[in-house]
Structure formats: structure tokens, C-alpha cells
Amino acid sequence: MLRIESWLETWLSTQPEYRMGYQKVIAKLNTGGSERGIIFNSQIFLKEGSYPWQMLMDMNYIQNEAAKSSLRVIDAQLIPREPETLKGVRYIALANEKFHVLANRKSLEATYARASGDRRYTQLLSESQQLTNFAGSAAAEDAPITLTSAGEIFKRFCAYANDRRVTAGKGLTPGTFATTKEDADANIKTGTDAVKRYALPDSKPASNVFTIVPPNDTELKRGTVQPANNQPGGGAEVIFVNGSPDGTVTGPVIIPDK
């Protein structure tokens, strides 16, 4: 376990996640060397394949343990999701179509009132929903961008209460992962359930639950968690492409570890 520079903590919290709660990186060390590994919660670096028992403890303990080492991470290069972790095709045609849908949606909103009887607006809503449905069989990273609709609620599970992806104003930073309320309500009763269903690498139960209620037309990628980290996956995953504004996140609520 290695600590990272404070400026790097801030930068990482604004960069896309690899999955919910962590980023894969090539870390540059203060010795001049580099290591591949994982950074949890934008705060602690673990060398690839190293998951010590201390990671089951609370974040204060973990940070104190990491501080005992003279090594530290002074810079990091993000590693994107590997193609083999992505299920399905890339939906190139849909990826192109999304720009048509988004551009027309925003143009229409600027010109017309969002009246439920407006046929063109209704058509755009339908097109966006079709994109959402097609994206459902692919990992979220590989999915086209879709838009949220009224009343959609999302959940985020984290091993630590001080989730660095949640801003001071209770929004989300860009590139943050979450899941749907429907998937969480149906499948997650404990933090251990969340680790399995969302294929998290940290064995510490993700027992801190944040609720996200974004405004209409928030840009999302939607998909399905692929097996990884010796976990089955299978849950719904979404990526908040540009994050979410202040006041959209509440919590955390604590659920049982097991």
C-alpha cells in the first residue's frame, strides 16, 4: 500500500473510473521507477496482484499504514478498460446516431417548450430509449451515450464513506460509475453482494450506499458488468459521462457487510 501525492488525489477524482470505486494505473514512484496497479478511492495505490488484509480496515488505518513506507506515488497514467472486458460490438452506427439525437434534443429544448404533446420531442425521447435498450448487452464503457429521463434514480456502492467521486457540493465527478436503483434493490442486500455483482477488486465490502437523482437529460453510458477480479459481475452499470451537478447525491447509507 502506497500513499499518493495530494495533487494527484484531486486530479484522479476528476478522471474516469475503471469500475465503481477504483482506477487502474501505471504509477510513477518517487524512486523513479514505475508499477502497474490499482488506486482505490483516489487515495491508496496497490501494486498489481497485491491485496493485503489491511485493505479490510477503515480508510484512516489504511492511510496510516501506507504512510509508514518511504515510497509514494508522484504521478499516474490511467489504464483504460481492455477490449476483452467489453461484451458485444461497439455499436458504431449507434455511436454516430447519438450525436444526432443529443444535438436535436438540445436544439429542440432551446426552441420549444417541453410540452408532452410535442410530437418531435416525443420522437426524440423514443430514439434515446432505443439507444438505451441496445446498450444493455454491452459493458458501459463501450456503450453509446444516452440521456436520463424524469424520475430515474441510481445507486453507488463504495467501501469507504468518504467517496472521492462525490463532490463537496454533493454531485459526481465526470466518469463516475454507478448502478440503477432497480438493479440495486433487486440484488444487493449487503456490501459483499455489491463486490460480487459489480466485480470490484477490493474484498472490503462496499457497504456505503449513495443515492443519485440526476436532472433530466444527464448524459450516461449504460451497460452490464462483465466478470472480473474473480467475481461474477452481471449487474447493471452506468457511467456519468460528465458527472452530475451539486445536490444530486445523498448518503451514504450503511448496509450490512455480510
C-alpha positions in Angstrom: 0.0 0.0 0.0 1.4 3.4 -1.0 0.2 6.9 -0.4 -0.1 9.3 -3.3 0.6 13.0 -3.7 -2.3 15.3 -2.6 -2.5 17.0 -6.0 -2.8 13.5 -7.6 -5.7 12.6 -5.4 -7.5 15.7 -6.6 -6.7 15.0 -10.2 -7.7 11.3 -10.1 -11.1 12.2 -8.6 -11.9 14.1 -11.8 -10.8 11.3 -14.2 -12.9 8.3 -15.4 -13.0 5.2 -13.2 -12.1 1.8 -14.4 -15.1 0.4 -12.5 -17.0 1.5 -9.4 -14.6 2.8 -6.8 -11.2 2.3 -8.5 -8.8 3.2 -11.3 -6.1 1.1 -13.0 -2.9 3.0 -13.4 0.8 2.9 -14.2 2.2 4.6 -11.2 5.4 6.7 -11.1 7.2 6.3 -7.8 9.4 8.8 -6.0 12.3 6.4 -6.6 12.0 7.0 -10.4 10.6 3.6 -11.0 7.0 2.6 -12.1 4.5 0.0 -11.1 1.2 -1.2 -12.5 -1.7 -1.4 -10.0 -4.9 0.0 -8.7 -5.8 3.2 -6.9 -8.7 2.9 -4.6 -10.9 5.9 -3.9 -8.3 8.2 -5.4 -6.2 7.8 -2.3 -4.3 4.5 -2.0 -2.2 2.6 -4.5 -1.8 -1.2 -4.5 0.7 -2.9 -6.7 -0.9 -5.3 -9.3 -1.8 -8.6 -7.6 -1.3 -7.2 -4.1 -4.4 -7.1 -1.9 -3.2 -7.2 1.7 -5.5 -7.9 4.6 -5.1 -4.3 5.7 -7.5 -3.3 2.9 -10.3 -4.7 5.0 -9.8 -2.0 7.6 -11.1 1.6 7.6 -9.5 4.3 5.4 -7.8 6.0 8.3 -6.0 2.8 9.2 -5.1 2.2 5.6 -3.6 5.6 5.2 -1.6 5.3 8.4 -0.2 2.0 7.2 0.7 3.5 3.8 2.4 6.4 5.5 4.9 4.0 7.1 6.5 3.4 3.7 9.1 5.8 2.3 7.7 5.1 -1.2 4.9 7.2 -2.6 3.2 7.7 -5.9 4.1 11.0 -7.5 2.2 10.6 -10.9 -0.1 8.1 -12.6 -1.1 7.2 -16.1 -4.7 5.8 -16.3 -5.2 2.4 -17.9 -8.4 2.2 -19.9 -10.7 -0.8 -19.9 -9.2 -3.6 -22.1 -11.2 -4.6 -25.2 -11.6 -8.2 -23.9 -13.6 -6.9 -20.9 -16.2 -5.4 -23.2 -19.1 -7.6 -24.2 -20.7 -7.2 -27.6 -20.0 -4.9 -30.5 -19.1 -1.3 -30.4 -22.4 0.0 -31.9 -20.6 2.3 -34.3 -23.8 3.3 -36.1 -25.5 4.0 -32.8 -22.5 5.9 -31.6 -22.8 8.2 -34.6 -26.6 8.4 -34.2 -26.2 9.6 -30.6 -24.8 12.9 -31.8 -27.9 13.4 -33.9 -30.2 12.6 -31.0 -28.4 14.7 -28.5 -28.0 17.7 -30.8 -31.6 17.7 -31.8 -32.8 17.1 -28.3 -30.9 20.2 -27.0 -31.8 22.3 -30.0 -35.5 21.4 -29.6 -35.4 22.3 -25.9 -33.9 25.7 -26.7 -36.7 26.4 -29.2 -39.8 24.8 -27.9 -41.4 24.3 -24.5 -41.1 20.7 -23.3 -44.7 20.0 -23.8 -45.7 16.4 -23.5 -47.8 16.8 -26.7 -44.9 17.9 -28.8 -44.6 15.1 -31.4 -40.9 15.9 -32.3 -39.8 15.9 -28.7 -41.7 12.7 -28.0 -39.9 11.1 -31.0 -36.5 12.1 -29.6 -37.4 10.6 -26.3 -38.2 7.4 -28.1 -34.9 7.4 -30.0 -33.0 7.9 -26.8 -34.8 5.0 -25.2 -33.9 2.8 -28.2 -30.2 3.6 -27.7 -30.6 2.7 -24.0 -32.1 -0.7 -24.8 -29.4 -1.5 -27.4 -26.6 -0.6 -24.9 -27.9 -3.0 -22.3 -25.9 -6.0 -23.6 -22.5 -4.3 -23.7 -20.2 -3.1 -20.9 -21.0 0.6 -20.1 -17.6 1.8 -21.3 -18.4 0.5 -24.8 -21.9 1.8 -25.0 -23.3 4.8 -26.7 -24.3 7.9 -24.8 -27.9 8.1 -23.7 -29.9 10.6 -21.7 -31.7 10.1 -18.3 -35.4 10.7 -18.1 -37.6 12.0 -15.4 -37.6 10.0 -12.2 -34.6 7.9 -12.8 -32.6 7.0 -9.7 -29.2 5.5 -9.4 -27.1 3.9 -6.6 -23.3 3.8 -6.0 -21.6 1.4 -3.6 -18.3 2.2 -2.0 -16.1 0.5 0.6 -15.4 3.9 2.2 -17.8 6.6 3.4 -15.5 9.5 2.1 -16.1 8.5 -1.5 -13.8 10.9 -3.5 -16.1 10.7 -6.5 -18.8 12.6 -4.6 -18.0 16.4 -4.7 -18.2 18.8 -1.8 -21.5 20.1 -3.2 -22.9 16.5 -3.3 -22.6 16.0 -7.1 -20.5 13.4 -9.0 -17.2 14.0 -10.9 -17.1 13.1 -14.6 -16.6 9.4 -15.5 -18.1 8.1 -12.2 -19.6 4.6 -12.2 -22.9 3.7 -10.5 -25.8 1.2 -11.0 -29.5 1.5 -11.4 -31.8 1.7 -8.3 -33.8 -1.3 -9.8 -30.6 -3.5 -10.0 -29.5 -2.5 -6.5 -32.9 -3.0 -4.9 -33.4 -6.4 -6.5 -29.9 -7.8 -5.9 -27.9 -6.0 -3.2 -28.6 -6.6 0.5 -25.0 -6.4 1.7 -21.7 -4.8 0.9 -20.4 -8.3 -0.1 -23.2 -8.6 -2.6 -22.1 -5.4 -4.2 -18.5 -6.6 -4.5 -19.7 -9.7 -6.4 -22.3 -8.2 -8.6 -20.2 -5.2 -9.7 -16.9 -7.2 -9.9 -15.0 -5.0 -7.5 -11.3 -5.9 -6.8 -11.3 -4.8 -3.2 -12.6 -7.6 -0.9 -13.7 -5.0 1.6 -17.5 -4.9 1.5 -18.9 -1.9 -0.4 -21.4 -1.1 2.3 -21.7 2.6 1.8 -24.6 3.4 -0.5 -25.0 6.7 -2.2 -28.2 7.7 -4.0 -28.1 9.7 -7.2 -31.1 11.6 -8.6 -29.8 13.4 -11.7 -31.7 16.0 -13.7 -33.4 15.0 -16.9 -31.1 14.6 -19.9 -28.0 13.8 -17.9 -25.6 12.0 -20.3 -25.0 8.3 -19.4 -23.4 5.2 -20.8 -25.3 2.1 -19.8 -24.2 -1.5 -19.8 -23.6 -4.7 -18.0 -20.8 -5.5 -15.5 -18.5 -8.2 -17.0 -16.8 -10.9 -14.9 -13.6 -9.7 -13.4 -11.4 -9.9 -10.2 -12.7 -13.5 -9.6 -16.2 -12.0 -9.3 -19.2 -13.0 -11.4 -20.4 -9.5 -12.3 -23.8 -9.3 -14.1 -25.1 -6.1 -12.6 -26.2 -3.0 -14.4 -23.6 -0.4 -14.7 -23.8 3.2 -15.8 -21.2 5.9 -16.3 -22.0 9.5 -15.6 -20.1 10.9 -18.6 -19.9 14.5 -17.3 -20.7 13.7 -13.7 -23.8 15.2 -12.1 -24.5 18.6 -10.6 -24.5 19.7 -7.0 -27.3 18.5 -4.8 -27.9 15.3 -6.8 -26.2 12.8 -4.4 -27.3 11.8 -0.9 -25.8 9.4 1.6 -24.1 7.3 2.4 -26.5 4.9 4.0 -24.7 1.9 5.6 -25.9 -1.6 4.8 -24.6 -4.8 6.4 -21.2 -6.1 5.3 -22.4 -9.7 5.0 
